[in-house]
Amino acid sequence: MGSEQLLCLCARVPEDEVVAAVEAGATDLEEVRAATEANTGCGDCAADIEDILAEFGR
């Protein structure tokens, strides 16, 4: 996975940044949110973040 594409439009967080946070040890949505500021606006990206977490077995 991984892309320059924005995953979180509200906070302008690219998918690569979310993947990097998970690779660095984030294990749930709250930890990804704290590390990247993704999912701090409308919440529409939560499912995409959960999908990335699932790909890493988290």
C-alpha positions in Angstrom: 0.0 0.0 0.0 1.2 3.6 0.3 0.5 6.6 -1.8 0.9 10.3 -2.0 -2.9 10.5 -2.2 -4.6 12.3 0.7 -6.3 9.9 3.0 -7.6 12.5 5.4 -8.9 15.5 3.5 -9.8 17.6 6.6 -6.2 17.5 8.0 -4.6 17.0 4.6 -2.8 13.8 5.8 -1.4 11.6 3.0 -1.9 7.8 3.1 1.9 7.4 3.3 1.9 9.3 6.6 -0.8 7.0 8.1 1.1 3.9 6.9 4.3 5.2 8.4 2.5 5.8 11.8 1.3 2.2 11.8 4.7 0.9 10.8 6.2 2.9 13.7 3.8 1.1 16.1 0.4 2.8 16.1 -2.1 0.0 16.9 -5.5 1.7 16.8 -7.3 4.7 15.4 -6.6 6.8 18.4 -2.8 6.2 18.1 -2.9 7.0 14.4 -4.9 10.2 15.2 -2.3 11.2 17.8 0.6 10.6 15.5 -0.8 12.1 12.3 -3.8 14.3 13.1 -5.8 12.2 10.6 -9.4 11.6 11.6 -9.6 14.8 13.7 -12.2 16.5 11.4 -15.2 14.9 9.9 -14.3 11.3 10.5 -14.9 10.1 7.0 -11.4 8.6 6.8 -11.8 6.3 9.9 -12.7 3.2 7.8 -9.7 3.7 5.6 -7.4 4.0 8.6 -9.0 0.9 10.1 -8.3 -0.9 6.8 -4.6 0.0 6.9 -4.5 -1.1 10.6 -6.0 -4.4 9.5 -3.5 -4.9 6.7 -0.8 -4.7 9.4 -2.7 -7.1 11.7 -3.6 -4.4 14.2 
